[in-house]
Amino acid sequence: MARVVVEVMPKPEILDPQGQAVAKALPRLGFTGIGEVRQGKRFELDVDDSVDDEALHRIAGEFLANTVIEEFTVRRVES
């Protein structure tokens, strides 16, 4: 088994209201020096060795991310 991480983020040109809310709240909580905040999603999949990179990209692009407004990365990590 291998661990795969898929990270999904809004495309840079897409408004991120959740990220903006966090960015506005941080100074009120005493945290300074923080610029823009973007919020995304992280998926961790345990896959067997028969699952190739092409299949992983299809899973991410067709199921986990809305590719109209989001971009994604897929990477294998050591478990």
MDTraj code that builds the backbone (N, CA, C; nanometers):
import mdtraj as md
import numpy as np

residues = "MET ALA ARG VAL VAL VAL GLU VAL MET PRO LYS PRO GLU ILE LEU ASP PRO GLN GLY GLN ALA VAL ALA LYS ALA LEU PRO ARG LEU GLY PHE THR GLY ILE GLY GLU VAL ARG GLN GLY LYS ARG PHE GLU LEU ASP VAL ASP ASP SER VAL ASP ASP GLU ALA LEU HIS ARG ILE ALA GLY GLU PHE LEU ALA ASN THR VAL ILE GLU GLU PHE THR VAL ARG ARG VAL GLU SER".split()
xyz = np.array([
    [0.0844, -0.1192, 0.0000],
    [0.0000, 0.0000, 0.0000],
    [0.0881, 0.1244, 0.0000],
    [0.0392, 0.2244, -0.0648],
    [0.1077, 0.3533, -0.0691],
    [0.0096, 0.4613, -0.0260],
    [0.0622, 0.5664, 0.0289],
    [-0.0198, 0.6809, 0.0677],
    [-0.0071, 0.7861, -0.0410],
    [-0.1217, 0.8381, -0.0851],
    [-0.1266, 0.9437, -0.1860],
    [-0.1993, 1.0627, -0.1251],
    [-0.1433, 1.1805, -0.1451],
    [-0.2058, 1.3033, -0.0968],
    [-0.2495, 1.3851, -0.2179],
    [-0.3759, 1.4244, -0.2179],
    [-0.4295, 1.5124, -0.3201],
    [-0.4671, 1.6432, -0.2508],
    [-0.4065, 1.7517, -0.2956],
    [-0.4383, 1.8836, -0.2405],
    [-0.5134, 1.9627, -0.3462],
    [-0.6260, 2.0210, -0.3054],
    [-0.7131, 2.0947, -0.3957],
    [-0.7237, 2.2384, -0.3438],
    [-0.6979, 2.3335, -0.4343],
    [-0.7035, 2.4750, -0.3972],
    [-0.7844, 2.5520, -0.5005],
    [-0.8493, 2.6604, -0.4576],
    [-0.9160, 2.7452, -0.5565],
    [-0.8105, 2.8024, -0.6521],
    [-0.8470, 2.8157, -0.7783],
    [-0.7560, 2.8798, -0.8729],
    [-0.7296, 3.0227, -0.8259],
    [-0.6111, 3.0782, -0.8563],
    [-0.5763, 3.2122, -0.8054],
    [-0.6787, 3.3201, -0.8406],
    [-0.7431, 3.3086, -0.9560],
    [-0.8380, 3.4127, -0.9978],
    [-0.9763, 3.3970, -0.9353],
    [-0.9973, 3.2909, -0.8573],
    [-1.1273, 3.2644, -0.7952],
    [-1.1308, 3.3236, -0.6547],
    [-1.2374, 3.3951, -0.6253],
    [-1.2586, 3.4531, -0.4928],
    [-1.2643, 3.3418, -0.3887],
    [-1.1984, 3.3611, -0.2756],
    [-1.1953, 3.2618, -0.1686],
    [-1.2505, 3.3259, -0.0410],
    [-1.3829, 3.3275, -0.0226],
    [-1.4411, 3.3948, 0.0933],
    [-1.3981, 3.3347, 0.2268],
    [-1.3769, 3.2027, 0.2327],
    [-1.3329, 3.1421, 0.3580],
    [-1.1916, 3.1883, 0.3927],
    [-1.1043, 3.1918, 0.2942],
    [-0.9691, 3.2403, 0.3170],
    [-0.9694, 3.3866, 0.3591],
    [-1.0544, 3.4676, 0.2961],
    [-1.0638, 3.6089, 0.3326],
    [-1.1123, 3.6267, 0.4764],
    [-1.2086, 3.5443, 0.5180],
    [-1.2592, 3.5530, 0.6552],
    [-1.1493, 3.5197, 0.7550],
    [-1.0700, 3.4186, 0.7256],
    [-0.9583, 3.3838, 0.8144],
    [-0.8569, 3.4982, 0.8184],
    [-0.8240, 3.5538, 0.7030],
    [-0.7266, 3.6629, 0.6967],
    [-0.7728, 3.7834, 0.7773],
    [-0.9026, 3.8124, 0.7759],
    [-0.9558, 3.9255, 0.8527],
    [-0.9589, 3.8967, 1.0019],
    [-0.9789, 3.7713, 1.0393],
    [-0.9889, 3.7355, 1.1812],
    [-0.8526, 3.7329, 1.2500],
    [-0.7477, 3.6972, 1.1792],
    [-0.6164, 3.6811, 1.2423],
    [-0.5681, 3.8066, 1.3144],
    [-0.5736, 3.9262, 1.2542],
    [-0.5285, 4.0455, 1.3287],
    [-0.6115, 4.0718, 1.4543],
    [-0.7414, 4.0425, 1.4465],
    [-0.8263, 4.0619, 1.5652],
    [-0.7868, 3.9674, 1.6776],
    [-0.7254, 3.8555, 1.6422],
    [-0.6812, 3.7589, 1.7422],
    [-0.5369, 3.7821, 1.7849],
    [-0.4776, 3.8911, 1.7348],
    [-0.3421, 3.9258, 1.7764],
    [-0.2322, 3.8737, 1.6852],
    [-0.2664, 3.8137, 1.5735],
    [-0.1656, 3.7629, 1.4807],
    [-0.1424, 3.8661, 1.3717],
    [-0.0205, 3.9119, 1.3590],
    [0.0116, 4.0128, 1.2592],
    [0.1101, 3.9571, 1.1573],
    [0.1250, 4.0308, 1.0499],
    [0.2214, 3.9920, 0.9481],
    [0.1698, 3.8861, 0.8523],
    [0.0415, 3.8579, 0.8567],
    [-0.0175, 3.7577, 0.7681],
    [-0.0805, 3.8304, 0.6498],
    [-0.0478, 3.7878, 0.5304],
    [-0.1066, 3.8466, 0.4093],
    [-0.2296, 3.7700, 0.3687],
    [-0.2348, 3.7341, 0.2439],
    [-0.3501, 3.6620, 0.1898],
    [-0.3558, 3.5197, 0.2454],
    [-0.4757, 3.4710, 0.2663],
    [-0.4987, 3.3336, 0.3099],
    [-0.5880, 3.2663, 0.2061],
    [-0.5510, 3.1465, 0.1646],
    [-0.6323, 3.0657, 0.0731],
    [-0.6644, 2.9349, 0.1437],
    [-0.7881, 2.8932, 0.1365],
    [-0.8294, 2.7692, 0.2014],
    [-0.8586, 2.6638, 0.0962],
    [-0.8098, 2.5434, 0.1208],
    [-0.8318, 2.4344, 0.0268],
    [-0.8721, 2.3068, 0.0985],
    [-0.8558, 2.1953, 0.0276],
    [-0.8913, 2.0639, 0.0809],
    [-0.7731, 1.9702, 0.0626],
    [-0.7623, 1.8740, 0.1522],
    [-0.6573, 1.7721, 0.1434],
    [-0.7242, 1.6357, 0.1569],
    [-0.6896, 1.5475, 0.0644],
    [-0.7397, 1.4102, 0.0675],
    [-0.6208, 1.3170, 0.0800],
    [-0.6312, 1.2170, 0.1653],
    [-0.5279, 1.1145, 0.1783],
    [-0.5899, 0.9814, 0.1377],
    [-0.5269, 0.9161, 0.0417],
    [-0.5761, 0.7888, -0.0088],
    [-0.4702, 0.6826, 0.0132],
    [-0.5096, 0.5686, 0.0637],
    [-0.4209, 0.4528, 0.0694],
    [-0.4545, 0.3679, -0.0526],
    [-0.3570, 0.3492, -0.1398],
    [-0.3800, 0.2775, -0.2653],
    [-0.2803, 0.1633, -0.2775],
    [-0.3223, 0.0585, -0.3472],
    [-0.2271, -0.0493, -0.3688],
    [-0.1415, -0.0183, -0.4919],
    [-0.0429, -0.1008, -0.5144],
    [0.0559, -0.0737, -0.6182],
    [-0.0016, -0.0805, -0.7591],
    [-0.1216, -0.1335, -0.7762],
    [-0.1806, -0.1427, -0.9095],
    [-0.2391, -0.0088, -0.9565],
    [-0.2544, 0.0875, -0.8665],
    [-0.3115, 0.2172, -0.9025],
    [-0.1992, 0.3060, -0.9550],
    [-0.2048, 0.3395, -1.0841],
    [-0.0976, 0.4189, -1.1431],
    [-0.1279, 0.5693, -1.1348],
    [-0.0284, 0.6491, -1.1732],
    [-0.0417, 0.7947, -1.1637],
    [-0.1550, 0.8483, -1.2510],
    [-0.1745, 0.7878, -1.3665],
    [-0.2829, 0.8325, -1.4542],
    [-0.4184, 0.8153, -1.3861],
    [-0.4391, 0.7026, -1.3215],
    [-0.5652, 0.6790, -1.2499],
    [-0.5822, 0.7783, -1.1358],
    [-0.4745, 0.8065, -1.0649],
    [-0.4818, 0.9027, -0.9540],
    [-0.5196, 1.0416, -1.0039],
    [-0.4628, 1.0836, -1.1168],
    [-0.4975, 1.2146, -1.1729],
    [-0.6426, 1.2178, -1.2214],
    [-0.6907, 1.1060, -1.2734],
    [-0.8314, 1.1004, -1.3137],
    [-0.9232, 1.1098, -1.1922],
    [-0.8881, 1.0409, -1.0841],
    [-0.9676, 1.0481, -0.9608],
    [-0.9727, 1.1920, -0.9106],
    [-0.8561, 1.2567, -0.9053],
    [-0.8498, 1.3943, -0.8559],
    [-0.9265, 1.4897, -0.9467],
    [-0.9052, 1.4787, -1.0764],
    [-0.9649, 1.5733, -1.1692],
    [-1.1117, 1.5516, -1.1977],
    [-1.1597, 1.4284, -1.1834],
    [-1.2990, 1.3996, -1.2146],
    [-1.3882, 1.3877, -1.0913],
    [-1.3275, 1.3676, -0.9743],
    [-1.4091, 1.3427, -0.8558],
    [-1.3772, 1.4355, -0.7388],
    [-1.2498, 1.4563, -0.7091],
    [-1.2128, 1.5317, -0.5891],
    [-1.2097, 1.6826, -0.6101],
    [-1.1808, 1.7276, -0.7312],
    [-1.1693, 1.8709, -0.7585],
    [-1.2717, 1.9135, -0.8627],
    [-1.3182, 2.0348, -0.8498],
    [-1.3991, 2.0985, -0.9540],
    [-1.3012, 2.1782, -1.0390],
    [-1.2578, 2.1212, -1.1496],
    [-1.1476, 2.1808, -1.2257],
    [-1.1847, 2.3114, -1.2946],
    [-1.3116, 2.3509, -1.2909],
    [-1.3497, 2.4818, -1.3435],
    [-1.2958, 2.5908, -1.2516],
    [-1.3002, 2.5668, -1.1200],
    [-1.2600, 2.6704, -1.0244],
    [-1.1449, 2.6279, -0.9332],
    [-1.1030, 2.5014, -0.9426],
    [-0.9982, 2.4516, -0.8530],
    [-0.8848, 2.3875, -0.9327],
    [-0.7670, 2.3904, -0.8718],
    [-0.6534, 2.3167, -0.9251],
    [-0.6096, 2.2167, -0.8192],
    [-0.5349, 2.1145, -0.8620],
    [-0.4983, 2.0098, -0.7671],
    [-0.3572, 1.9620, -0.7927],
    [-0.2990, 1.9028, -0.6878],
    [-0.1716, 1.8331, -0.6995],
    [-0.1910, 1.6936, -0.6424],
    [-0.1180, 1.5999, -0.6995],
    [-0.1210, 1.4609, -0.6535],
    [0.0216, 1.4194, -0.6244],
    [0.0442, 1.3645, -0.5058],
    [0.1796, 1.3175, -0.4752],
    [0.1738, 1.1938, -0.3874],
    [0.2684, 1.1077, -0.4136],
    [0.2837, 0.9883, -0.3296],
    [0.3765, 1.0242, -0.2150],
    [0.3409, 0.9786, -0.0957],
    [0.4229, 1.0056, 0.0226],
    [0.4560, 0.8735, 0.0907],
    [0.5588, 0.8744, 0.1707],
    [0.5933, 0.7540, 0.2466],
    [0.4957, 0.7379, 0.3608],
    [0.4452, 0.6176, 0.3786],
    [0.3470, 0.5947, 0.4862],
    [0.4127, 0.5558, 0.6146],
])
top = md.Topology()
chain = top.add_chain()
for i, resn in enumerate(residues, 1):
    res = top.add_residue(resn, chain, resSeq=i)
    for name in ("N", "CA", "C"):
        top.add_atom(name, md.element.get_by_symbol(name[0]), res)
traj = md.Trajectory(xyz[None], top)
